[in-house]
């Protein structure tokens, strides 16, 4: 009966077109975030399609049988999604074990939470950020999406039965689900904190499920088996117009709706989900033209492989960019190579895993496994047996030996330096406040001060006169972990400095911090800014940030991060924006440091002791020029 029912369903080829747009948006958001700022919105599109299709399927089964089979539902979902996921985890873990062991840390938690579909909550609990690739280098980051989907699959059939038995009428059920979706979207806005990292609301099932449920809601009032291809010409024109408008709005959102905007989490994501659902409704209607317009061999090809493309995007990016250290020097070439690798791997796994295991009868699992080990074990009929065994064994070894919360010697050194310098930064603010209530006195004549001058002069390759000149300079230094790493050196050369720096800091989260410095009378003139390592910024965000400094002179250090795409994006933006501000000077840290690999730890971003000296000396050279 189930197979007969499934044959009655109309395959809507236009959905492959929507899936193609969604997966391209997500991939380009990760590969080219400065151009596809809203590509992450492909996820609510996937959510909407999923909600619509699974609910439409359940509704048709209910109409035919007066009930649904929970066992059959869960079996279908697992058969479709689980084998590709398990293979993805095996091959990714095996690669990490063999070639990139630094990623073994916390692998047990990532893999286990992925297999049991609670990865989104695991990442939230670990404090991992979706929006900071630099501090969250993991090939499993994107698996949060599958966890939200699976958690919905777990509860939705049960909720479906309850709704059908309690409310019965489709219109009432639609209304109940729609209101529940609005509650989830409202909860997203309540939980979201402006200026803070939005990962909690981005990952949370409670704050994202509205995108799925909106698709589920319309399945009750827009059932695929009740839609007719023969409709009035005027109705067809209206449907096509709505579909085109929604498609244009969605593509525009992909390009312009930056994830850093508060609007996204206070209504924006809901609006995009509604637009996506409207587009799904139009494409699903056989009387409209959108299904035909979004159906072509390319879209069908990508759409059918969209699951694999989504799965392998992050491993390819993380593994490739770990081996190629000059990504920023030729972004377009490396982006093309990564896209080709993602599609190639998705194509291979589609034929090797997705299709065969999608058709496999799991009742024959044991007999199939036994046949693998019948003699001869090595034969042309079993070409993948030995590679498969090696893959599983390698992955298991990696899983077993993977440490939890392990810190390497280099990471420990960096962490200790950061903790120490956080105290230095706080002390610099306290000293600046205390200085206002103290009498100033010239200490340069004391023997202790002369010793300090001599020591500092030797360290930074300056004369004692230059060090004395630096000691009289007064400014505020505001930045991220790169500047924080150099806080002690900055304080040594510039005793009158105020340092305010912290890890993971970005432009869009820094406005309130600058205002607080100003309120506390700690925002001096000039100000040195060291932001951009953790993420780029729009022109509007940059303008709003610059307005906080009034007519103060601002020096902005550009970025040295050759293994990150963000380097070229941020540095190009700074070069472009500087022409609009008379009070802004760009300090070219990238050019100053690019030939000094010994100035950086392995990530080529954070500073070694030699790098901290170079960083601080550059500040002196820049400031003394403008005096």
KOLKE-233761 format. One line per field, with one value per residue (C-alpha): residue in three letters; residue number from 1; x, y, z. Coordinates in pm, 1 decimal, decimal comma. Layout:
# KOLKE-233761
code <- c(ala;...)
pos <- c(NUM;...)
px <- c(X;...)
py <- c(Y;...)
pz <- c(Z;...)
***
This chain:
# KOLKE-233761
code <- c(unk;unk;unk;unk;unk;unk;unk;unk;unk;unk;unk;unk;unk;unk;unk;unk;unk;unk;unk;unk;unk;unk;unk;unk;unk;unk;unk;unk;unk;unk;unk;unk;unk;unk;unk;unk;unk;unk;unk;unk;unk;unk;unk;unk;unk;unk;unk;unk;unk;unk;unk;unk;unk;unk;unk;unk;unk;unk;unk;unk;unk;unk;unk;unk;unk;unk;unk;unk;unk;unk;unk;unk;unk;unk;unk;unk;unk;unk;unk;unk;unk;unk;unk;unk;unk;unk;unk;unk;unk;unk;unk;unk;unk;unk;unk;unk;unk;unk;unk;unk;unk;unk;unk;unk;unk;unk;unk;unk;unk;unk;unk;unk;unk;unk;unk;unk;unk;unk;unk;unk;unk;unk;unk;unk;unk;unk;unk;unk;unk;unk;unk;unk;unk;unk;unk;unk;unk;unk;unk;unk;unk;unk;unk;unk;unk;unk;unk;unk;unk;unk;unk;unk;unk;unk;unk;unk;unk;unk;unk;unk;unk;unk;unk;unk;unk;unk;unk;unk;unk;unk;unk;unk;unk;unk;unk;unk;unk;unk;unk;unk;unk;unk;unk;unk;unk;unk;unk;unk;unk;unk;unk;unk;unk;unk;unk;unk;unk;unk;unk;unk;unk;unk;unk;unk;unk;unk;unk;unk;unk;unk;unk;unk;unk;unk;unk;unk;unk;unk;unk;unk;unk;unk;unk;unk;unk;unk;unk;unk;unk;unk;unk;unk;unk;unk;unk;unk;unk;unk;unk;unk;unk;unk;unk;unk;unk;unk;unk;unk;unk;unk;unk;unk;unk;unk;unk;unk;unk;unk;unk;unk;unk;unk;unk;unk;unk;unk;unk;unk;unk;unk;unk;unk;unk;unk;unk;unk;unk;unk;unk;unk;unk;unk;unk;unk;unk;unk;unk;unk;unk;unk;unk;unk;unk;unk;unk;unk;unk;unk;unk;unk;unk;unk;unk;unk;unk;unk;unk;unk;unk;unk;unk;unk;unk;unk;unk;unk;unk;unk;unk;unk;unk;unk;unk;unk;unk;unk;unk;unk;unk;unk;unk;unk;unk;unk;unk;unk;unk;unk;unk;unk;unk;unk;unk;unk;unk;unk;unk;unk;unk;unk;unk;unk;unk;unk;unk;unk;unk;unk;unk;unk;unk;unk;unk;unk;unk;unk;unk;unk;unk;unk;unk;unk;unk;unk;unk;unk;unk;unk;unk;unk;unk;unk;unk;unk;unk;unk;unk;unk;unk;unk;unk;unk;unk;unk;unk;unk;unk;unk;unk;unk;unk;unk;unk;unk;unk;unk;unk;unk;unk;unk;unk;unk;unk;unk;unk;unk;unk;unk;unk;unk;unk;unk;unk;unk;unk;unk;unk;unk;unk;unk;unk;unk;unk;unk;unk;unk;unk;unk;unk;unk;unk;unk;unk;unk;unk;unk;unk;unk;unk;unk;unk;unk;unk;unk;unk;unk;unk;unk;unk;unk;unk;unk;unk;unk;unk;unk;unk;unk;unk;unk;unk;unk;unk;unk;unk;unk;unk;unk;unk;unk;unk;unk;unk;unk;unk;unk;unk;unk;unk;unk;unk;unk;unk;unk;unk;unk;unk;unk;unk;unk;unk;unk;unk;unk;unk;unk;unk;unk;unk;unk;unk;unk;unk;unk;unk;unk;unk;unk;unk;unk;unk;unk;unk;unk;unk;unk;unk;unk;unk;unk;unk;unk;unk;unk;unk;unk;unk;unk;unk;unk;unk;unk;unk;unk;unk;unk;unk;unk;unk;unk;unk;unk;unk;unk;unk;unk;unk;unk;unk;unk;unk;unk;unk;unk;unk;unk;unk;unk;unk;unk;unk;unk;unk;unk;unk;unk;unk;unk;unk;unk;unk;unk;unk;unk;unk;unk;unk;unk;unk;unk;unk;unk;unk;unk;unk;unk;unk;unk;unk;unk;unk;unk;unk;unk;unk;unk;unk;unk;unk;unk;unk;unk;unk;unk;unk;unk;unk;unk;unk;unk;unk;unk;unk;unk;unk;unk;unk)
pos <- c(1;2;3;4;5;6;7;8;9;10;11;12;13;14;15;16;17;18;19;20;21;22;23;24;25;26;27;28;29;30;31;32;33;34;35;36;37;38;39;40;41;42;43;44;45;46;47;48;49;50;51;52;53;54;55;56;57;58;59;60;61;62;63;64;65;66;67;68;69;70;71;72;73;74;75;76;77;78;79;80;81;82;83;84;85;86;87;88;89;90;91;92;93;94;95;96;97;98;99;100;101;102;103;104;105;106;107;108;109;110;111;112;113;114;115;116;117;118;119;120;121;122;123;124;125;126;127;128;129;130;131;132;133;134;135;136;137;138;139;140;141;142;143;144;145;146;147;148;149;150;151;152;153;154;155;156;157;158;159;160;161;162;163;164;165;166;167;168;169;170;171;172;173;174;175;176;177;178;179;180;181;182;183;184;185;186;187;188;189;190;191;192;193;194;195;196;197;198;199;200;201;202;203;204;205;206;207;208;209;210;211;212;213;214;215;216;217;218;219;220;221;222;223;224;225;226;227;228;229;230;231;232;233;234;235;236;237;238;239;240;241;242;243;244;245;246;247;248;249;250;251;252;253;254;255;256;257;258;259;260;261;262;263;264;265;266;267;268;269;270;271;272;273;274;275;276;277;278;279;280;281;282;283;284;285;286;287;288;289;290;291;292;293;294;295;296;297;298;299;300;301;302;303;304;305;306;307;308;309;310;311;312;313;314;315;316;317;318;319;320;321;322;323;324;325;326;327;328;329;330;331;332;333;334;335;336;337;338;339;340;341;342;343;344;345;346;347;348;349;350;351;352;353;354;355;356;357;358;359;360;361;362;363;364;365;366;367;368;369;370;371;372;373;374;375;376;377;378;379;380;381;382;383;384;385;386;387;388;389;390;391;392;393;394;395;396;397;398;399;400;401;402;403;404;405;406;407;408;409;410;411;412;413;414;415;416;417;418;419;420;421;422;423;424;425;426;427;428;429;430;431;432;433;434;435;436;437;438;439;440;441;442;443;444;445;446;447;448;449;450;451;452;453;454;455;456;457;458;459;460;461;462;463;464;465;466;467;468;469;470;471;472;473;474;475;476;477;478;479;480;481;482;483;484;485;486;487;488;489;490;491;492;493;494;495;496;497;498;499;500;501;502;503;504;505;506;507;508;509;510;511;512;513;514;515;516;517;518;519;520;521;522;523;524;525;526;527;528;529;530;531;532;533;534;535;536;537;538;539;540;541;542;543;544;545;546;547;548;549;550;551;552;553;554;555;556;557;558;559;560;561;562;563;564;565;566;567;568;569;570;571;572;573;574;575;576;577;578;579;580;581;582;583;584;585;586;587;588;589;590;591;592;593;594;595;596;597;598;599;600;601;602;603;604;605;606;607;608;609;610;611;612;613;614;615;616;617;618;619;620;621;622;623;624;625;626;627)
px <- c(0,0;278,6;453,6;126,2;63,9;413,4;359,7;63,2;280,6;376,6;748,7;790,0;1107,5;1101,2;1190,3;1530,3;1567,0;1487,0;1727,9;1996,9;1955,3;1956,3;2268,9;2456,8;2364,9;2497,6;2823,8;2898,1;2821,8;3104,7;3340,7;3269,5;3094,4;3166,5;2965,3;2695,8;2625,9;2288,0;2365,1;2306,4;1936,8;1943,8;1889,3;1534,0;1458,2;1564,3;1361,6;1050,6;1074,7;1129,3;832,9;604,9;698,2;696,6;365,0;210,5;321,3;175,0;-149,6;-190,9;-125,3;-383,2;-643,2;-586,8;-561,1;-710,0;-381,3;-6,2;266,3;523,9;756,2;739,0;793,9;1103,8;1234,4;1199,9;1377,6;1663,0;1707,5;1730,4;1950,0;2148,2;2373,8;2520,3;2570,6;2747,6;2975,6;3049,4;3148,4;3363,8;3557,1;3597,4;3719,1;3957,3;4105,2;4152,1;4320,6;4565,9;4633,2;4507,0;4530,9;4494,8;4122,4;4092,8;4029,0;3664,6;3594,2;3408,1;3153,2;3112,0;3065,2;2843,7;2617,3;2594,7;2502,9;2239,6;2116,9;2176,9;2480,2;2318,1;2278,1;2623,8;2779,3;2581,7;2694,4;3057,6;3036,0;3119,7;3027,5;2884,2;2999,0;3366,6;3543,1;3882,0;3810,6;3584,8;3784,9;3572,9;3451,5;3136,1;3010,3;2726,5;2582,4;2368,2;2117,6;2065,9;2008,9;1729,7;1570,1;1595,5;1456,2;1155,4;1121,7;1112,3;824,3;632,6;448,3;323,8;210,3;51,1;-164,7;-267,6;-361,8;-563,1;-754,8;-816,3;-885,2;-974,7;-1035,7;-738,8;-800,1;-789,8;-476,8;-308,6;-392,8;-259,1;71,7;104,1;57,8;311,6;555,7;504,4;571,4;902,2;997,0;899,4;1111,1;1406,9;1367,5;1339,9;1644,1;1858,8;2093,4;2191,6;2565,9;2633,6;2715,5;2379,9;2481,2;2240,5;1933,9;2082,2;2137,2;1849,9;1568,9;1325,7;1429,0;1458,2;1171,2;930,0;1087,0;998,1;654,8;556,6;614,8;417,3;130,7;73,4;74,1;-273,0;-418,2;-209,7;-204,9;-15,7;-277,0;-560,5;-397,0;-521,5;-319,8;-618,4;-678,4;-802,7;-546,9;-573,1;-500,0;-199,0;-65,4;-113,2;65,5;354,2;382,2;390,0;648,8;876,0;853,3;938,5;1228,8;1370,3;1326,4;1497,2;1795,6;1824,3;1823,7;2100,8;2316,5;2238,5;2086,6;2397,0;2378,9;2514,4;2196,4;1968,9;1673,5;1752,5;1666,6;1380,7;1157,0;1394,9;1435,9;1058,4;999,2;1251,2;1083,1;742,4;878,6;1036,9;709,4;518,6;772,7;733,3;355,6;378,8;632,3;414,9;110,6;84,6;-116,0;172,9;482,9;748,1;784,2;873,7;1097,3;1298,4;1332,1;1638,8;1910,4;2159,6;1915,6;1799,7;2160,0;2251,8;1917,1;1943,8;2295,2;2223,5;2242,4;2591,7;2701,5;2584,5;2757,8;3100,1;3126,4;3280,8;3533,5;3660,0;3695,9;3860,6;4096,9;4189,8;4250,7;4463,9;4702,8;4698,5;4837,7;4793,0;4417,4;4388,5;4631,3;4400,5;4050,2;3875,3;4107,9;4088,8;3711,6;3674,8;3897,0;3697,4;3363,0;3489,4;3610,6;3278,4;3073,0;3312,3;3294,2;2915,1;2892,7;3104,7;2914,6;2581,0;2656,5;2856,6;2637,5;2316,2;2157,8;2262,2;2175,2;1857,3;1734,6;1886,4;1656,4;1796,8;1631,6;1918,4;2188,5;2327,1;2333,4;2499,8;2770,3;2833,1;2873,7;3153,9;3366,2;3307,8;3611,6;3777,8;3772,6;3977,1;3803,6;3678,9;3326,2;3419,5;3652,2;3549,8;3575,2;3940,3;3924,2;3601,2;3754,8;4058,5;3829,6;3624,3;3931,4;4108,6;3800,7;3754,0;4118,2;4076,9;3755,5;3913,5;4231,9;4057,6;4114,5;3858,4;3938,6;4304,9;4534,4;4864,6;5179,4;5146,7;4779,5;4860,7;5130,2;4887,8;4613,6;4848,0;4965,0;4605,8;4507,6;4809,8;4743,4;4376,7;4501,3;4741,2;4454,9;4236,1;4528,7;4584,9;4226,1;4255,3;4581,5;4427,3;4138,7;4370,6;4600,4;4327,2;4329,5;4708,5;4964,8;5175,3;5547,0;5845,0;5992,8;6238,0;6524,2;6503,1;6757,3;6478,2;6321,7;6656,9;6702,4;6355,5;6428,3;6750,1;6583,5;6288,5;6520,5;6719,8;6407,2;6248,0;6563,8;6503,2;6715,1;6647,5;6528,7;6274,6;6157,5;6119,0;5913,6;5692,2;5641,1;5478,2;5233,4;4879,9;4619,2;4354,8;4416,6;4102,5;4112,7;4079,8;4301,5;4591,7;4615,6;4546,2;4847,4;5065,3;4907,8;5208,2;5449,1;5226,9;5208,3;5586,6;5660,5;5361,2;5302,0;5018,7;4813,7;4461,4;4427,1;4084,8;4115,5;3948,7;3916,6;3656,6;3585,8;3428,4;3322,2;2949,5;2973,8;3199,9;2978,3;2862,1;3218,0;3342,0;3055,5;3148,2;3509,9;3390,1;3156,4;3443,7;3668,6;3904,1;3856,5;4161,4;4276,6;4413,0;4254,7;4421,5;4185,4;4285,8;3971,0;3896,8;4058,1;3730,6;3503,6;3444,7;3198,1;2961,0;3009,2;2712,1;2857,7;3194,7;3035,2;2835,0;3146,3;3357,5;3090,7;3152,2;3495,4;3378,6;3673,3;3936,5;4220,9;4176,7;4451,8;4332,5;4564,4;4480,7;4488,5;4764,1;4589,8;4710,5;4525,1;4192,0;3970,7;3887,0;4230,9;4172,2;3811,8;3890,4;4203,8;4030,2;3740,5;3974,7;4160,1;3828,8;3672,4;3973,4;3913,3;3582,2;3732,7;3976,6;4050,8;4134,0;4476,6;4535,7;4840,1;4964,7;5039,1;5003,9;5286,1;5502,9;5475,2;5426,6;5796,2;5838,9;5689,9;5871,5;5648,4;5348,1;5235,5;5122,9;4794,7;4991,6;4772,8;4862,1;5192,1;5504,5;5729,5;5915,5;5586,6;5467,1;5782,9;5732,8;5364,9;5443,6;5731,7;5504,2;5264,2;5551,6;5674,5;5323,7;5247,1;5580,8;5535,8;5215,8;5354,3)
py <- c(0,0;240,8;193,4;248,0;568,1;700,5;650,1;888,1;1174,1;1429,0;1495,4;1872,2;1930,8;2303,5;2223,3;2112,7;2465,3;2613,9;2370,6;2473,8;2841,9;2762,7;2545,7;2790,0;3070,3;2878,7;2775,3;3120,2;3272,7;3065,1;3108,1;3471,9;3631,7;3984,6;3924,1;3683,4;3843,4;3679,2;3337,6;3177,0;3239,7;2934,8;2738,9;2866,4;2786,7;2425,0;2425,8;2548,1;2281,5;2010,8;2118,8;2138,7;1803,9;1586,7;1733,2;1696,6;1332,9;1269,7;1444,3;1229,1;914,1;1024,0;1092,4;752,0;536,4;746,2;711,0;737,5;484,3;638,4;345,1;390,7;766,8;735,4;454,1;670,0;964,2;753,4;566,9;893,4;1094,9;865,3;661,7;974,9;1133,7;826,2;803,5;1176,1;1135,3;830,1;984,1;1321,8;1160,4;936,3;1237,2;1424,2;1118,3;1086,8;1442,2;1703,9;1577,5;1920,7;1881,5;1564,3;1780,2;1740,9;1517,7;1267,1;1529,3;1658,7;1312,4;1173,2;1479,0;1456,3;1086,6;1143,2;1467,7;1713,2;1883,0;2227,0;2219,6;2066,7;2355,5;2607,7;2441,2;2444,3;2817,8;2769,1;3046,2;2993,3;3340,0;3317,7;3068,2;3176,2;3065,2;2774,2;2573,5;2261,4;2052,5;1974,8;2329,8;2307,2;1984,2;2194,3;2222,7;1846,1;1829,0;2086,6;1897,0;1561,9;1698,9;1822,1;1482,2;1323,1;1531,0;1639,2;1313,3;1294,6;1658,5;1591,7;1311,1;1523,3;1815,9;1593,6;1433,6;1753,8;2014,0;1797,2;2089,0;2189,1;2562,1;2540,8;2325,8;2578,2;2857,0;2667,1;2585,0;2937,5;3086,8;2839,8;2951,4;3315,2;3229,4;3068,4;3372,7;3604,2;3396,8;3442,1;3819,6;3801,3;3577,5;3771,5;4029,4;4318,2;4358,6;4005,6;3691,7;3556,1;3188,6;3087,9;3202,7;3089,5;2731,5;2684,5;2451,1;2666,8;2979,4;2824,3;2576,8;2843,0;2816,8;2445,4;2487,3;2760,2;2506,3;2249,2;2492,5;2568,4;2194,7;2184,4;2462,1;2402,7;2020,1;1902,3;1641,5;1896,1;2161,3;2167,8;2248,1;2405,8;2745,4;3081,9;3289,4;3572,2;3332,9;3198,3;3551,1;3632,2;3315,3;3380,2;3742,1;3637,5;3369,5;3607,1;3873,9;3616,5;3482,6;3833,3;3921,2;3598,1;3650,3;4012,5;3891,8;3645,8;3932,5;4206,5;4081,6;4057,6;3817,6;4095,2;4304,3;4292,2;4307,5;3950,4;3811,0;4048,6;3979,6;3947,8;3571,1;3536,0;3751,7;3550,5;3228,5;3362,2;3466,4;3120,4;2948,0;3164,9;3069,9;2701,9;2732,2;2885,5;2627,4;2347,2;2465,7;2287,4;2579,3;2825,4;2847,9;2865,2;2486,4;2478,7;2786,1;2640,5;2300,5;2237,0;1969,2;2178,6;2259,4;1897,0;1778,5;2015,5;1978,5;1599,9;1632,6;1928,4;1712,9;1590,6;1937,2;2074,9;1796,7;1830,5;2207,9;2263,1;1976,3;2090,3;2450,7;2364,0;2098,7;2289,7;2618,9;2446,9;2325,9;2633,7;2926,3;3203,1;3190,9;3568,4;3624,5;3471,8;3430,3;3366,0;3081,7;2907,8;2956,5;2788,7;2498,9;2448,4;2457,4;2195,3;1975,2;2006,2;1914,4;1631,7;1471,4;1514,2;1345,4;1049,9;996,3;1038,7;733,3;544,2;599,4;797,9;608,8;249,8;277,2;467,5;161,5;-97,2;-330,4;-317,7;-650,0;-799,8;-618,2;-920,8;-1149,0;-873,2;-820,6;-1196,6;-1212,0;-955,8;-1198,7;-1512,3;-1638,7;-1498,3;-1182,9;-990,3;-1007,3;-790,6;-835,9;-667,7;-381,3;-152,8;-403,3;-346,4;34,4;34,4;-162,6;66,9;369,9;243,3;132,7;465,4;661,2;445,5;496,2;869,8;867,0;662,9;869,4;1206,4;1419,3;1645,7;2011,2;1945,2;2246,2;2231,3;2390,4;2674,8;2728,1;2722,7;2984,3;3202,9;3159,2;3249,1;3553,5;3660,2;3614,9;3811,8;4087,3;4110,6;4212,5;4459,8;4612,0;4648,1;4796,6;5053,8;5174,5;5192,2;5385,7;5631,2;5698,2;5730,5;5967,9;6229,8;6264,3;6261,0;6536,5;6487,1;6473,3;6422,9;6085,5;6066,7;6191,2;5904,1;5624,4;5363,0;5544,1;5569,9;5194,9;5139,1;5365,0;5178,3;4838,8;4939,3;5107,3;4785,4;4570,6;4781,4;4898,5;5263,5;5532,3;5641,0;5975,5;5797,0;5587,8;5903,9;6055,6;5743,1;5767,2;6108,0;5980,6;5924,2;5730,7;5455,7;5119,3;4919,9;4582,2;4205,5;3917,7;4027,0;4359,6;4190,7;3967,5;4278,9;4466,8;4431,4;4549,7;4846,2;4935,3;4904,3;5147,6;5373,9;5387,6;5638,6;5417,9;5283,9;4931,9;4776,0;4450,5;4111,1;3783,3;3736,3;4109,3;4247,9;4590,7;4522,6;4419,5;4707,2;5014,1;4994,6;4930,2;5247,0;5444,7;5312,3;5414,9;5762,0;5782,4;5677,0;5943,6;5672,5;5738,7;5948,6;6128,4;5961,0;5612,7;5306,2;5035,1;4673,2;4498,2;4279,2;3942,8;3784,7;3920,5;4193,9;4482,0;4664,1;5027,4;5122,1;4939,6;5104,9;5448,9;5400,7;5283,4;5576,2;5825,0;5723,3;5889,1;6236,2;6445,0;6229,9;6104,0;5732,5;5492,3;5154,1;4853,9;4639,4;4257,8;4001,0;3664,0;3506,9;3179,5;3360,0;3502,1;3782,2;3939,4;4059,2;4159,2;4367,3;4527,5;4621,4;4771,8;4980,6;5104,9;5203,5;5367,7;5574,0;5828,7;5927,5;6022,9;6308,3;6177,8;5819,9;5673,1;5308,9;5145,3;4887,7;4601,6;4347,3;4491,2;4558,3;4199,7;3981,3;3891,3;3802,1;3455,6;3428,4;3706,1;3473,1;3147,6;2866,8;3041,6;3330,8;3575,9;3582,4;3726,8;3560,3;3765,8;3890,6;3977,7;4174,2;4384,3;4448,4;4534,1;4781,6;4940,6;4999,9;5189,5;5412,3;5475,2;5569,3;5797,9;5978,4;6053,9;6248,4;6450,3)
pz <- c(0,0;86,4;-248,5;-433,7;-243,1;-316,0;-690,7;-677,3;-563,4;-828,1;-841,3;-855,3;-1055,5;-980,1;-619,8;-748,4;-883,4;-542,6;-374,4;-622,4;-538,9;-167,1;-168,0;-393,0;-154,7;146,4;-22,6;-163,9;174,7;318,4;24,1;-64,4;233,6;114,5;-205,2;-83,7;254,4;296,7;148,4;487,8;414,6;191,5;513,8;583,4;218,2;279,8;600,5;416,2;143,9;405,1;615,1;312,9;158,6;471,1;587,6;241,9;242,2;589,4;494,6;182,2;386,2;644,0;374,3;218,5;532,5;813,0;999,2;950,7;1016,4;1247,1;1185,4;808,5;841,2;1056,9;836,8;524,0;685,6;822,2;495,4;304,3;540,3;768,4;531,7;362,7;705,0;846,6;542,3;567,0;932,7;854,9;568,2;741,5;1063,2;869,2;687,2;1014,4;1168,3;881,0;771,2;1015,4;1370,9;1523,7;1447,5;1656,0;1961,9;2075,1;1775,2;1994,7;2092,7;1737,8;1582,9;1859,6;1857,7;1478,4;1484,8;1753,7;1597,9;1881,3;1727,0;1730,4;2109,9;2153,4;1962,7;2165,9;2488,8;2368,1;2300,9;1931,6;1690,4;1342,7;1242,1;1340,6;1113,9;1246,7;1603,3;1505,8;1255,7;1226,8;931,6;1134,1;1195,2;942,0;1085,1;1321,4;1035,6;1009,5;1384,3;1371,9;1082,0;1261,5;1587,3;1392,3;1221,6;1565,4;1699,8;1391,1;1303,5;1662,3;1654,0;1315,9;1456,3;1755,8;1530,7;1296,0;1581,7;1780,1;1510,8;1209,0;969,6;759,1;798,6;1177,9;1169,8;940,3;1182,4;1485,5;1314,1;1176,8;1524,9;1668,4;1397,3;1490,7;1856,1;1758,0;1547,1;1833,7;2071,4;1836,8;1866,5;2245,3;2296,7;2048,8;2203,7;1972,6;1941,2;2065,0;1868,1;1739,8;1730,3;2009,4;1816,8;1486,5;1605,8;1850,7;1747,8;1942,3;1751,4;1403,8;1379,8;1253,0;904,1;891,1;1042,9;799,2;521,2;718,1;773,8;405,2;322,1;479,8;263,2;-49,4;-91,6;-398,9;-493,9;-488,5;-707,2;-1066,0;-1377,3;-1550,0;-1391,1;-1525,9;-1717,6;-1464,4;-1175,5;-1363,0;-1416,7;-1050,5;-937,6;-1175,7;-1059,9;-695,3;-772,8;-965,2;-694,2;-426,2;-631,4;-683,2;-314,2;-210,0;-440,3;-321,7;40,5;-45,7;-167,2;83,4;412,3;629,0;924,6;1146,4;1114,2;1418,7;1177,2;1064,7;1408,3;1480,6;1186,2;891,5;909,3;943,1;634,7;432,4;547,4;442,7;101,8;64,8;148,3;-100,4;-367,6;-273,4;-305,3;-653,0;-774,7;-634,2;-829,6;-1167,6;-1306,4;-1263,6;-1482,7;-1208,7;-1188,4;-1558,2;-1540,1;-1250,7;-1419,0;-1630,2;-1640,8;-1441,6;-1161,1;-1153,4;-1130,9;-846,5;-668,9;-649,9;-509,8;-282,8;31,6;-56,5;-166,7;166,2;361,8;200,4;170,5;513,4;506,9;167,3;284,9;616,5;477,0;161,6;337,1;602,0;332,2;107,7;303,1;45,7;-8,6;18,2;-270,3;-530,4;-390,9;-722,4;-822,8;-485,6;-469,8;-809,5;-702,4;-381,4;-564,2;-811,1;-525,1;-339,9;-647,6;-742,8;-397,9;-390,0;-732,1;-622,3;-297,7;-476,0;-691,6;-430,9;-122,8;-173,7;-462,8;-376,2;-6,6;-86,1;-275,7;-40,8;151,2;503,6;585,5;389,3;585,4;768,1;463,4;260,2;522,8;540,8;163,9;183,9;382,1;176,6;-7,1;-201,7;8,7;-246,3;-582,0;-867,4;-737,8;-407,6;-506,6;-220,7;65,6;163,7;118,1;318,7;605,8;610,9;613,5;907,6;1106,6;1050,7;1154,2;1465,0;1564,6;1526,9;1726,8;2007,2;2037,2;1997,1;2308,2;2472,5;2534,2;2459,2;2445,5;2254,6;2392,3;2143,3;2224,6;2595,0;2543,7;2348,0;2608,9;2893,6;2700,0;2639,6;3005,5;3117,5;2867,4;2961,5;3305,7;3143,2;2943,9;3251,6;3444,8;3169,9;3210,9;3588,3;3560,5;3316,7;3555,2;3854,5;3668,9;3649,2;4028,2;4067,8;4029,1;3721,5;3772,5;3544,5;3625,8;3339,1;3556,1;3806,1;3778,5;3758,2;3466,4;3290,3;3327,6;3186,4;2890,8;2814,7;2836,8;2619,4;2367,5;2331,1;2293,2;2019,8;1843,5;1931,3;2091,8;2447,4;2311,9;2091,4;2385,2;2593,8;2313,7;2305,1;2681,6;2631,1;2368,9;2489,4;2292,4;2313,7;2146,9;2070,8;1902,1;1888,7;2003,1;1780,3;1958,4;2291,5;2235,9;2206,4;2498,1;2730,2;2460,1;2376,4;2744,3;2782,9;2500,7;2560,1;2938,9;2900,2;2667,2;2730,5;2586,7;2532,5;2337,3;2351,8;2162,4;1885,4;1868,5;1552,8;1429,7;1453,8;1820,6;1930,6;1923,2;2284,1;2402,1;2233,1;2387,2;2731,4;2684,4;2588,1;2889,3;3117,7;2958,7;2834,5;2462,7;2393,5;2083,3;1878,0;1870,1;1719,8;1592,6;1531,1;1404,6;1103,4;1177,4;1292,3;1022,6;770,8;784,6;554,3;457,4;675,9;976,3;918,4;890,3;1209,6;1391,7;1271,3;1378,3;1740,5;1736,3;1640,2;1519,6;1691,7;1477,0;1402,7;1295,3;1168,7;1138,6;840,4;857,9;818,1;775,5;448,9;509,4;551,0;278,4;515,3;472,9;116,3;188,7;497,5;357,0;33,0;228,1;444,3;136,0;-19,4;286,5;395,6;119,9;284,4;622,4;681,3;1030,4;924,1;847,8;755,4;916,4;665,8;905,9;625,9;411,5;715,2;840,8;531,5;494,1;862,7;909,0;1243,8;1377,4;1378,3;1527,9;1298,6;1216,1;1060,5;1250,3;1620,3;1730,5;1860,9;2093,6;1785,0;1618,0;1918,4;1902,5;1529,9;1583,7;1859,8;1672,6;1372,6;1598,5;1712,7;1358,4;1246,2;1538,4;1532,3;1160,1;1229,1;1517,3)
***
